[in-house]
Amino acid sequence: MKDSSILSAFTEPPSRPAAPPPRALLFDVCQPDVALRAVLYVELVLAVAQMYRADDLLEWLVRLATLTSVALPATLAWLATLCALKTPLARMEDSVQIGTALLLGALMGLLACGALALLGANAHPPWLASICTGALLAAGLVSALVWRVLGRTPAATTARLAELQSRIRPHFLFNTLNSAIALVGEEPERAERVLEDLSELFRRALSEQRDSSSLGEELELARSYLDIEQVRFGERLRVEWALDDSVNTARLPTLILQPLVENAIKHGVEPSAEGADVRISTQRRGSRALIKVTNTVPAGQGRRGHGIALDNVRQRLRLLHDLQGDFRTALVKGVYQARIEVPLPEQPRKKKEHRHEPEHPPR
């Protein structure tokens, strides 16, 4: 054994060192909501700064309008340049990314000061002050974006744990086990499927570490949950699916559909002797995915609950997609609807295939 191990050590090629992990973009200014916040941030700083120099409201408005005429194009140019450099910046170290943003901010401050000088707004242009101001404004924006990225992970984890506590309730586990026990004697195969679905549900809920998953994965989990509840409620639970497979790649916070489906059963099926209709639908709207979970509500049962699960859904969706994600609920004519709208991921561009022509044309 020793000889063979020694021999293999000489014959086997040495293992290659692990490749370093790919770098990631530290901040992303290509989002519309980021651009809007950047413009408002710069305007707010300029507005407060002019309060120290203006003697009255009219002078303050004139000064602010003059500065805005050069600061707004400079801010937009800063955003557009960083957005255009998004791909090469993602390959650089964090310090280089931040340094590039600050250097561009200083350059834009210099250009804004030059524009003011051309307009004749200042006889003695403050070149150095403008450069420092541009760099400081860029530093404030970059800091906010970096803290936003860094703050997503712990915040998403905290929200996820709170969601798990409010969603995986003991009575759900007990009811499911009771349903399986009732089926063991008469339908053992069906009881086995219920326990398998339950095992899969809890495995995902308690061991999944990602903060997001695809819409397709979320739909599979919701289907497993509904299969379990179908055994419990029988014909009282009537489920309809209307799915568009083209939106299955949309990213959602992990385990976000199941509480919406559970909410539909709790407020639609449980209170009614006749049960309720539950419908899950997905569709594409341009570059966005629309997900709806609806259920009929029995007469007199339209009162609101505590809304803990819905608040968790709303917060987790905002953590993942910020202003690009939308979550709404409504009760219209006895039908309750939970509606989620998220952007679809950008499709990678297909590389052009180069056809190799033969050196000599066929005869």
Buried (B, 14 or more C-beta within 10 A) or exposed (E): EEEEEEEEEEEEEEEEEEEEEEBEBBBBBEBEEBBEBBBEBBBEBBBEEBEEEBEEEEEBEEBBEBBBBBBBBBBBBBBEBBBEBEEEBBEBEEEBBBEBBBEBBBBBBBBBBBBBBEEEBEEEBBEEEBBBBBBBBBBBBBEBBBEBEEEBEEBBEEBBEBBBEBBBEEEBEEBBEEBBEBBEEEEEEBBEBBBEBBEBBEEBBEEBEEBBBBBBBBBBBBBBBBBBBBBBBEEBBBBEEEBBEEBBEBBBBBBBBBBBBBBBBBBBBBBBEEBBBBBBBBBBEEEBBBBBBBBBBBEEBEEEEEEBBBBBBBBBBBBBBBEBBBBEBEEEEBBBBBBBBBBBEEEEEEEEEEEEEEEEEEE
